[in-house]
Amino acid sequence: MKLFMENGIEELAKKSMEEIDSEKSSKEDVDVRLKWLGLFHRRKHHYGKFMMRLKLPNGVTTSAQTRYLASVIRKYGEDGCADVTTRQNWQIRGVVLPDVPEILKGLASVGLTSLQSGMDNVRNPVGNPIAGIDPDEIVDTRPYTNLLSQFITANSRGNPDFTNLPRKWNVCVVGTHDLYEHPHINDLAYMPANKDGRFGFNLLVGGFFSPKRCEEAIPLDAWVPAEDVLPLCKAVLEAYRDLGTRGNRQKTRMMWLVDELGVEGFRAEVEKRMPNGKLERESSEDLVNNQWERRDYFGVHPQKQEGLSYIGLHVPVGRLQADDMDELARLADTYGTGELRLTVEQNIIIPNVETSKTHALLQEPFLKNRFSPEPSILMKGLVACTGNQFCGQAIIETKLRALKVTEEVERLVAVPKPIRMHWTGCPNTCGQVQVADIGFMGCLTRGENGKPVEGADVYVGGRIGSDSHLGEIYKKGVRVTELVPLVAEILVKEFGAVPREREENDD
């Protein structure tokens, strides 16, 4: 953290990569410690180039912020691009170390930070992507996610109290019956609930994915009033920080501590760290409607504010170039209030559009091309991690392959309802394949000549929402060249799809 808080980054940025690599401490700064500042060196595939991850609580951003990020990546040519992540934030690519001090100042000037967005830190707080504009929302999540982010980073100045957790830690605040926030895969999820006439949150803890183990969050049997969102978060983090196991990084996520202490034991540790040493029991007045049918946010939808609408746009596998970001910023300014919302499915929403202007917005060339408000039924549920184009841990290429496989499958079968297909390049499962209807986890498998080729372990049956359930392995080690017929077969057998030739014959 001293690299940020005491301007150590400025000295480091003056060194060449050769100088940095010649000294163990500066090499480790670049390859490991800079992750605490949200900077990830891509030594394996893009030596000297960094991915930079931003904090963007609730996925809310502005046209000014978007333009600034576009200006950063534009100078890096083919290496410069941006991704919408599965935690509602931006990642930009191609960054070189000499530019970092200036970029950090630029981020601050538009109200952004990359601080504490990687490694053993609290990741971006997730909330309802249509918070504050959703006619059916339970609560506006933005005030809570903003408070959490400000607390974790000490208002973007750096907070050493919570930078050395045993492992990374995810938090979300649920504000909608749709559970867009995916509470069951977070270390801490705030679930809206009333108690004795007061509004607050029941708590889920321990959801996580890792190569060795995946678990859904479980009830802590605790409720906090809305004003205790921060004290509760602090108490949970302190319990995890102080008691969590350190060592084998495959066994250090918070659920391992919950297992070790038992739910009641963990709850007791949280309770004694609360300001008054008390933690109320869970409320039975859960405000989430478990029978709710999840809404689609693509296209035009009326806001709770009369005369305004929001428009959901599809961003194919979350990838954008500088020109795309500039165009999004222009549309947000021209038709809305200069605001954009990012979603955990790697898409973007333009809020606060005068309903009388929605037709003109829909005619914009940008929406007629890749960024459609009406994506095809399989494309709308497609999610993909970075893949081995940029990530050194990924075993296979994901983003382009996800698009190609999906396009080919759409030519083979007609699907009666949206199907969520997620791709992840390695067992770290950044693409969250276990929550998908069909998931693909990159691996190496044997080709026809017996030599290793790119493959995928295929998962089926993940569910989100109130009946959430993690998917299970359907078939291991499938060559990527053989995925299209297998996916078509799964869609027909498991999801009611119809082969195209049969559909045409029926016509």
ABEGO torsion letter per residue (X at the ends): XAAAAAGAAAAAAABBAAAAAABAAAAAAAAAAAAAAGBBBBAAABBGBBBBBBBBBGGBBBAAAAAAAAAAAAAAEAABBBBBBAAGBBBBBGBBAAAAAAAAAAAAAAGBBABGABEBBBBBBBBBAABGABAABABBAAAAAAAAAAAAAGGGAEBAAAABBABBBBBBBBABAAGAAGAAABABBBBBBBBGGBBBBBBBBGBBBBAABBBBBBBAGBBBBAAAAAAAAAAAAAAAAAABBBEBAAAABAAAAAAAAEAAAAAAAAAAABAAGBBBBBBABBABBAABBBBBABEBBBBABBGBBBBBBBBBGGBBBAAAAAAAAAAAAAABAGBBBBBAAGBBBBBGBBAAAAAAAAABAAAABABBABBBAAAAABBBBAEAAABAABABBAAAAAAAAAAAAAAABBBABBBBBBBBABAAGAAGAAABABBBBBBBBBBAAGBBBBBBBBBBGBBBEAABBBBBBABBGBBAAAAAAAAAAAAAAAAGBBBAAAAAAAX
